[in-house]
């Protein structure tokens, strides 16, 4: 399902990770795919309140938790730069869908990174 939100479609997800060779592109691609699936779910389910959005973002956060092992296997990890970039993109997605008042820590609640 193509993303219809132009704000998200025009946003370079995880740009700082792609710009740093420490983060392998093939693993960053999987993280980008997680964020795009989150967008697809938001567009399909159309949450009307923050609590419903947080359910979707926590599921995506769990996927990032699993992705940590792939970063480690590739000689990398979800460290400070990655954590900040991922959190910022979760907020950018929430904001693009009308949830600018979302709490970033709630968006990524349950993170292991």
C-alpha positions as CSV (number, residue, x, y, z in Angstrom):
1,X,0.0,0.0,0.0
2,X,1.6,3.3,-1.0
3,X,1.8,6.0,1.6
4,X,-0.6,8.8,0.7
5,X,0.6,11.3,3.3
6,X,2.8,13.7,1.4
7,X,4.6,14.9,4.5
8,X,5.8,11.4,5.2
9,X,6.4,10.5,1.6
10,X,8.7,13.5,1.2
11,X,10.6,12.8,4.5
12,X,13.9,11.0,4.3
13,X,13.4,8.4,7.0
14,X,16.5,7.5,9.0
15,X,18.7,9.9,7.0
16,X,21.4,10.2,9.7
17,X,21.8,6.4,9.7
18,X,22.2,6.2,6.0
19,X,24.7,9.0,6.1
20,X,27.0,7.1,8.6
21,X,28.8,4.1,7.3
22,X,28.7,2.6,10.9
23,X,25.1,1.7,10.1
24,X,24.8,-0.9,7.4
25,X,22.3,0.2,4.7
26,X,20.7,-3.2,4.4
27,X,19.8,-3.1,8.1
28,X,18.8,0.5,8.0
29,X,16.5,-0.4,5.1
30,X,14.7,-2.8,7.4
31,X,14.3,0.0,9.9
32,X,12.9,2.2,7.2
33,X,10.5,-0.5,6.2
34,X,9.3,-0.7,9.9
35,X,8.5,3.0,9.8
36,X,6.7,2.7,6.4
37,X,4.6,-0.2,7.7
38,X,3.7,2.0,10.7
39,X,2.5,4.7,8.3
40,X,0.5,2.1,6.3
41,X,-1.2,1.0,9.6
42,X,-1.9,4.5,10.6
43,X,-3.5,5.2,7.2
44,X,-5.5,2.0,7.3
45,X,-6.6,2.2,10.9
46,X,-6.9,6.0,11.2
47,X,-6.4,6.3,15.0
48,X,-8.4,9.2,16.3
49,X,-6.7,9.5,19.7
50,X,-3.2,9.2,21.1
51,X,-3.8,6.0,22.9
52,X,-4.7,4.2,19.7
53,X,-1.6,5.7,18.0
54,X,0.6,4.5,20.8
55,X,-0.6,1.0,20.3
56,X,0.6,1.1,16.7
57,X,3.9,2.8,17.5
58,X,4.6,0.3,20.3
59,X,4.2,-2.5,17.9
60,X,6.7,-0.8,15.5
61,X,9.0,-0.3,18.5
62,X,9.0,-4.0,19.2
63,X,10.1,-4.6,15.6
64,X,13.0,-2.2,16.2
65,X,13.8,-4.2,19.3
66,X,14.2,-7.3,17.2
67,X,16.2,-5.4,14.6
68,X,18.9,-4.7,17.2
69,X,20.3,-8.2,16.8
70,X,20.7,-7.6,13.0
71,X,22.6,-4.4,13.7
72,X,24.9,-6.3,16.1
73,X,25.4,-9.2,13.6
74,X,26.5,-6.5,11.1
75,X,29.0,-5.0,13.5
76,X,26.8,-2.1,14.5
77,X,24.2,-1.3,17.2
78,X,21.3,1.0,17.9
79,X,23.4,3.6,19.9
80,X,22.9,7.3,20.6
81,X,22.8,8.5,17.0
82,X,20.5,5.7,16.0
83,X,18.2,6.1,19.0
84,X,17.8,9.8,18.4
85,X,17.2,9.4,14.7
86,X,14.6,6.6,15.2
87,X,12.8,8.6,17.9
88,X,12.8,11.7,15.8
89,X,11.3,9.8,12.9
90,X,8.6,8.2,15.1
91,X,7.7,11.8,16.1
92,X,7.8,13.0,12.5
93,X,5.4,10.3,11.5
94,X,3.1,11.0,14.4
95,X,3.2,14.7,13.6
96,X,2.5,14.2,9.9
97,X,-0.7,12.3,10.8
98,X,-1.9,15.1,13.1
99,X,-0.4,14.0,16.4
100,X,2.1,16.7,17.0
101,X,1.3,16.6,20.7
102,X,2.5,13.0,21.0
103,X,5.1,12.3,23.6
104,X,8.2,10.8,22.0
105,X,8.9,8.5,25.0
106,X,5.3,7.1,24.7
107,X,5.7,6.7,21.0
108,X,8.7,4.4,21.6
109,X,7.5,2.9,24.8
110,X,8.9,-0.6,25.3
111,X,12.1,0.1,23.5
112,X,15.2,-1.9,24.4
113,X,17.6,0.4,22.7
